[in-house]
Every structure is written in C-alpha cells, then in structure tokens.
C-alpha cells in the first residue's frame, strides 16, 4: 500500500521510511528543499518526494492524494526554553492539525501519530511507572516540548471525533546512530571528548530507534483506533546509560555527581554564554532538571497488543559506538 510520511529526512523518520520500504510498501514523503538527505541514503531514489512541510496544507493535500496510510513523524524538539516556544507550537501543534485535516479530506484509511512520553506529563512528586492511562496534569516539570506534544495529541483526538481512524505512539528517549552532534551522537561525542564531567542523578527510559520505527508500522497494522501505545525499551539510571556507552566507546564515563542547585547554576551560565554568542546551548536548566529526575514507563500494552519487541540497551550502545567511530573516520 502507499504511505504518506512526514519527517522522513529526520532521525526517526528515515528509519520509518526504511521499515516501510523493506515491508514492500510504497512511500511518498514530504520534505523542504533545504532538507538533508544523508540519513535516507540510497533509499531516497525509492521514495516519491513532495516539496513542502507540515505548515503548508497544499503540499500535505498533494502528498496524501491516493495514499492509504499516513505516519506523522515530523516534529520540532526545541530544548531551548522560551526561545523555542513559538516554533514548538507552530510545528508540533499547528502542523499536526494540518496533517489531521488533510488526512480527513483525503479519506486516509489510517493515520499513526508519533507523539512522545513527554505528552503523558511529568509529576512534581513520584508518580511511579507511567502507562497509557496517565492523564495530563499541569506541572513545573512539563517542558514546552511536552506541552506542544500534548496539544498535538488533542488535535489527533479532534480528528478522531470527526471520523479519522488514528492511533498514537509515545516513544521514550530514542537512541541510535544519526547525524554527528545530533541526538544520541551528541551524547557519544561529548563522552569521548570529556564534555560530560558529571553524571546526572536521575534516570529515564531509552529505546532503540529501529524498534520505534518497527513499532510505528505495528501500530498501523495492529493498533486500536484512538488508543496510545508507549514505545519504550528499558528504564535505566543515567549512571548506567553513560557507563554502558563509555565502555563501548572505550572511554571512562563520569562518576561524580553535583548538587541540583549547582547543576542548575552551571546550566544558567551556559545559557547566558551561548545567548551572547548566539549559539544553541547543549546544557540548559530545562535539560538539567529532567536529567536529575527519575522517570519510569511501562511498555506492556505495546508488547501485548502490537507485538513489539525491544532489543537490550547493550546492543544499541554497541551500534552507537560503531556508528560514532565510522563518522569520526
């Protein structure tokens, strides 16, 4: 069948494109004229490209013509505090609304919306391990990204109320080989170059990008209309994540911790310095606050209903190390 895919040139989207092509489906994807094609590789010639983006309704309508399925993976991450809020709401919320409206007009058979565990919200107190039944609650722990993904889900539910058959997936922290200095590769690079002097006290759930891509197709095939599915691999402390990656990268990972107030103060200085030189800060008070908290997520529904499987983080870490060495030459 023919799938229309958003975000195809990105970290997750490129893997989704490969999963769809390998399964024998035809892929039509939207991209901007300036989009990098490196992650798609040779598969780019097997994709029917439409120039545009999620803020261009005409390009969405053109891309969905005669398509049967839609996977909406385009998103803006925007971990830059208030500076990113306008773009977060524009791309993640308005863009999703445009995708939903275009899918309804095109009579799409089914749509899979790629959300995030962030859309489940974070609590200021220990809420235990969250599953799909978690309800949104206002909290100081919710980032601008989290708010935008929550509102994007509301747009999907609006579409469902109008007759759209849609399923939502909520990946945890996606890890894998990508572009240099982006996503997981940024963590690997900073580990190798000593850019992570202290280990955060918190923990999170990590998942291999290949498992998330496979989960998106499984959600299309097996998911129940209007349900969400957490695509999450393993709940790990940051100390374990960095130790595993450090071992595979043949470097000594950080072992020292700092008090939260000192970590937050350091992040504020980083933000000020990068604002002055007009560069993006890789360390912000927002990212520090998240890394100091412990978040746990339950993947039972995706395993039982969708048939998802999740490879061990040790396997993902080895793949990241191999990819990093290849990129560094």
C-alpha positions as CSV (number, residue, x, y, z in Angstrom):
1,X,0.0,0.0,0.0
2,X,1.0,3.6,-0.3
3,X,2.1,5.5,2.8
4,X,2.5,9.3,3.2
5,X,5.3,10.1,5.7
6,X,6.2,13.3,7.4
7,X,9.6,13.8,9.0
8,X,11.2,11.3,6.6
9,X,14.6,13.0,6.4
10,X,14.9,13.1,10.2
11,X,16.4,10.7,12.8
12,X,13.3,8.6,13.4
13,X,11.5,9.3,10.1
14,X,14.4,7.9,8.0
15,X,14.2,4.6,9.9
16,X,10.4,4.5,9.4
17,X,10.9,5.0,5.7
18,X,13.3,2.1,5.5
19,X,10.9,-0.1,7.5
20,X,8.1,0.7,5.1
21,X,10.1,0.1,2.0
22,X,11.5,-3.2,3.4
23,X,8.0,-4.3,4.0
24,X,7.1,-3.8,0.4
25,X,5.1,-0.6,0.7
26,X,5.3,2.5,-1.4
27,X,6.4,5.6,0.3
28,X,5.5,9.2,-0.5
29,X,7.2,11.7,1.8
30,X,7.3,15.5,2.3
31,X,10.5,17.5,2.6
32,X,11.7,21.0,2.4
33,X,14.1,22.0,-0.4
34,X,16.8,22.5,2.2
35,X,16.4,19.1,3.9
36,X,19.5,16.9,4.3
37,X,19.2,13.5,2.6
38,X,22.1,11.8,4.3
39,X,20.1,9.6,6.7
40,X,17.9,8.3,3.9
41,X,20.8,7.2,1.8
42,X,20.3,5.2,-1.3
43,X,16.6,4.6,-0.4
44,X,15.9,8.2,-1.4
45,X,15.6,7.1,-5.0
46,X,12.8,4.7,-4.0
47,X,10.7,7.5,-2.4
48,X,8.2,9.8,-4.1
49,X,9.1,13.2,-2.7
50,X,6.8,16.1,-2.3
51,X,8.3,19.5,-1.6
52,X,6.7,21.3,1.3
53,X,6.3,20.9,5.0
54,X,3.6,20.4,7.7
55,X,2.8,24.1,7.7
56,X,1.9,24.0,4.0
57,X,-1.6,22.5,3.7
58,X,-1.4,22.4,-0.1
59,X,1.7,20.2,0.0
60,X,0.1,17.9,2.5
61,X,-3.0,17.5,0.3
62,X,-0.9,16.8,-2.7
63,X,1.2,14.2,-0.8
64,X,-1.8,12.3,0.6
65,X,-3.6,12.0,-2.8
66,X,-4.4,8.3,-3.4
67,X,-2.4,7.3,-0.3
68,X,-3.9,4.8,2.1
69,X,-1.9,5.3,5.3
70,X,-0.2,8.3,7.0
71,X,2.6,8.2,9.5
72,X,3.2,11.7,11.0
73,X,6.7,11.7,12.5
74,X,7.7,15.3,11.8
75,X,8.4,17.3,15.0
76,X,10.4,20.1,16.4
77,X,12.3,19.3,19.6
78,X,13.3,22.8,20.7
79,X,15.1,22.3,24.0
80,X,15.9,26.0,24.2
81,X,13.4,27.2,26.8
82,X,11.1,30.1,26.0
83,X,13.1,30.9,22.8
84,X,11.6,27.8,21.2
85,X,8.0,28.0,22.3
86,X,6.6,29.7,19.2
87,X,8.2,27.2,16.9
88,X,7.2,24.3,19.1
89,X,3.5,25.3,19.0
90,X,3.7,26.1,15.3
91,X,5.3,22.9,14.0
92,X,4.1,20.4,16.6
93,X,0.5,21.7,17.2
94,X,-0.5,23.6,14.1
95,X,1.5,21.2,11.9
96,X,-0.3,18.2,13.4
97,X,-3.7,20.0,12.9
98,X,-2.8,20.5,9.2
99,X,-1.9,16.8,8.9
100,X,-5.1,15.7,10.6
101,X,-7.3,18.0,8.4
102,X,-5.5,16.8,5.2
103,X,-6.0,13.1,6.2
104,X,-9.7,13.7,6.7
105,X,-10.1,15.4,3.4
106,X,-8.1,12.7,1.6
107,X,-10.1,9.8,3.2
108,X,-7.0,8.2,4.6
109,X,-7.5,4.6,5.8
110,X,-5.5,5.1,9.0
111,X,-3.1,7.6,10.5
112,X,-0.3,6.9,13.1
113,X,0.7,10.0,15.0
114,X,4.2,9.9,16.6
115,X,3.9,11.6,19.9
116,X,6.2,11.2,23.0
117,X,6.3,10.1,26.5
118,X,6.5,13.8,27.3
119,X,2.8,14.1,26.4
120,X,2.0,11.9,29.4
121,X,3.2,14.8,31.5
122,X,5.6,14.7,34.4
123,X,4.6,15.0,38.1
124,X,6.4,17.1,40.7
125,X,6.1,14.1,43.0
126,X,7.0,10.4,42.4
127,X,4.1,9.0,40.3
128,X,5.6,5.6,39.9
129,X,5.8,3.9,36.5
130,X,3.5,5.6,34.0
131,X,1.4,3.7,31.4
132,X,-1.0,4.8,28.7
133,X,-3.7,5.6,31.2
134,X,-1.7,8.6,32.6
135,X,-3.6,11.8,32.3
136,X,-2.1,15.2,31.6
137,X,-1.5,17.4,34.6
138,X,-0.1,20.9,34.8
139,X,3.4,20.7,36.4
140,X,6.6,22.7,36.5
141,X,8.3,19.5,35.2
142,X,6.5,19.8,31.8
143,X,8.7,21.4,29.2
144,X,7.5,23.4,26.2
145,X,8.0,20.4,24.1
146,X,5.8,18.3,26.4
147,X,3.0,20.9,26.2
148,X,3.2,21.0,22.4
149,X,3.1,17.2,22.1
150,X,0.1,17.1,24.5
151,X,-1.7,19.7,22.4
152,X,-0.8,17.8,19.2
153,X,-2.5,14.7,20.6
154,X,-5.6,16.8,21.2
155,X,-5.6,17.7,17.5
156,X,-5.4,14.0,16.7
157,X,-8.4,13.3,19.0
158,X,-10.3,16.1,17.3
159,X,-9.7,14.3,14.0
160,X,-10.9,11.0,15.5
161,X,-14.1,12.7,16.7
162,X,-14.6,13.8,13.0
163,X,-14.2,10.2,11.8
164,X,-10.4,9.8,11.3
165,X,-9.1,6.3,12.2
166,X,-5.9,7.3,14.1
167,X,-3.5,5.6,16.5
168,X,-0.9,7.4,18.8
169,X,2.5,6.1,19.7
170,X,4.6,7.5,22.5
171,X,8.3,6.8,22.2
172,X,10.6,7.2,25.2
173,X,14.1,8.7,24.7
174,X,15.1,7.5,21.3
175,X,18.7,6.3,20.9
176,X,20.7,5.2,17.9
177,X,23.1,6.2,15.1
178,X,22.3,9.5,13.5
179,X,24.0,12.7,12.3
180,X,27.1,13.9,14.0
181,X,26.4,16.1,17.1
182,X,22.7,15.4,16.9
183,X,20.5,13.3,19.2
184,X,22.4,10.3,20.7
185,X,25.5,11.1,18.7
186,X,25.9,14.3,20.6
187,X,26.0,12.3,23.9
188,X,28.6,9.9,22.4
189,X,30.7,12.8,21.2
190,X,30.6,14.6,24.5
191,X,31.5,11.4,26.3
192,X,34.6,10.8,24.1
193,X,35.7,14.5,24.4
194,X,35.2,14.8,28.1
195,X,32.2,17.1,27.8
196,X,30.1,15.3,30.4
197,X,32.1,15.8,33.6
198,X,29.3,14.8,36.0
199,X,26.7,12.1,35.9
200,X,23.1,13.2,36.4
201,X,21.4,11.7,39.5
202,X,18.2,10.7,37.6
203,X,17.0,8.1,35.2
204,X,14.8,7.7,32.2
205,X,13.6,5.1,29.7
206,X,15.6,4.6,26.5
207,X,14.5,2.8,23.3
208,X,16.3,1.9,20.1
209,X,15.3,4.0,17.1
210,X,14.9,0.8,15.0
211,X,12.4,-0.6,17.5
212,X,10.4,2.6,17.4
213,X,10.3,2.6,13.6
214,X,9.0,-1.0,13.7
215,X,6.5,-0.1,16.4
216,X,5.0,2.6,14.2
217,X,4.2,0.1,11.4
218,X,2.9,-2.4,14.0
219,X,0.7,0.4,15.4
220,X,-0.7,0.9,11.9
221,X,-1.3,-2.8,11.5
222,X,-2.5,-3.8,14.9
223,X,-3.3,-0.7,16.9
224,X,-6.8,0.1,18.1
225,X,-8.4,3.3,17.0
226,X,-7.9,6.3,19.4
227,X,-5.5,4.3,21.7
228,X,-2.0,5.3,22.5
229,X,1.0,2.9,22.8
230,X,4.1,3.6,24.8
231,X,7.1,2.5,22.7
232,X,9.7,2.2,25.5
233,X,12.6,-0.1,25.9
234,X,14.3,0.0,29.3
235,X,14.1,2.1,32.5
236,X,17.7,3.0,33.3
237,X,19.6,5.4,35.5
238,X,21.8,7.9,33.7
239,X,24.8,6.4,35.5
240,X,24.1,3.0,33.8
241,X,23.4,4.6,30.4
242,X,26.7,6.6,30.4
243,X,28.7,3.7,31.8
244,X,27.5,1.3,29.1
245,X,28.1,3.9,26.3
246,X,31.5,4.8,27.8
247,X,32.6,1.2,27.9
248,X,31.6,0.6,24.2
249,X,33.4,3.9,23.2
250,X,36.5,2.9,25.2
251,X,36.3,6.0,27.4
252,X,35.9,6.4,31.2
253,X,32.4,7.7,31.9
254,X,31.7,10.3,34.6
255,X,31.1,9.0,38.1
256,X,30.9,12.2,40.1
257,X,27.6,13.9,40.9
258,X,26.8,17.5,41.8
259,X,24.0,19.0,44.0
260,X,21.0,20.0,41.9
261,X,21.4,23.7,42.8
262,X,25.0,23.7,41.5
263,X,24.0,21.9,38.3
264,X,21.2,24.4,37.7
265,X,23.6,27.3,38.3
266,X,26.1,25.9,35.8
267,X,23.3,25.5,33.2
268,X,22.2,29.1,33.7
269,X,25.8,30.2,32.9
270,X,25.9,28.0,29.8
271,X,22.6,29.6,28.6
272,X,23.9,33.1,29.2
273,X,27.2,32.4,27.4
274,X,25.5,30.8,24.3
275,X,22.9,33.6,24.2
276,X,25.8,36.2,24.0
277,X,27.5,34.3,21.1
278,X,24.1,33.4,19.6
279,X,24.6,29.6,19.7
280,X,22.4,26.8,20.9
281,X,23.2,25.7,24.4
282,X,23.6,21.9,24.8
283,X,23.1,22.3,28.6
284,X,20.0,24.2,29.8
285,X,18.2,24.4,33.1
286,X,15.4,22.5,31.5
287,X,17.6,19.6,30.4
288,X,19.3,19.5,33.8
289,X,16.0,19.4,35.7
290,X,14.8,16.5,33.6
291,X,18.1,14.6,33.9
292,X,18.0,14.9,37.7
293,X,14.5,13.3,37.9
294,X,13.6,9.7,37.6
295,X,11.0,8.7,35.0
296,X,9.7,5.2,34.6
297,X,7.4,3.9,31.7
298,X,5.6,0.7,31.2
299,X,5.6,-0.8,27.6
300,X,3.2,-3.7,28.4
301,X,0.5,-2.6,26.1
302,X,2.8,-2.2,23.0
303,X,4.2,-5.7,23.7
304,X,0.9,-7.5,24.2
305,X,-1.3,-5.6,21.7
306,X,1.1,-4.6,18.9
307,X,3.6,-7.4,19.3
308,X,6.6,-5.1,19.8
309,X,9.9,-6.3,20.9
310,X,12.8,-4.2,22.4
311,X,16.4,-5.0,22.0
312,X,18.7,-4.6,25.0
313,X,20.4,-1.3,25.5
314,X,23.7,-3.0,25.4
315,X,23.1,-3.8,21.7
316,X,22.0,-0.3,21.0
317,X,25.1,1.1,22.7
318,X,27.4,-1.1,20.7
319,X,25.7,0.1,17.5
320,X,26.1,3.7,18.5
321,X,29.8,3.2,19.3
322,X,30.4,1.6,15.9
323,X,28.5,4.4,14.2
324,X,30.4,7.0,16.0
325,X,33.8,5.5,15.0
326,X,32.6,5.3,11.4
327,X,31.6,9.0,11.4
328,X,34.9,10.1,13.0
329,X,36.8,8.1,10.4
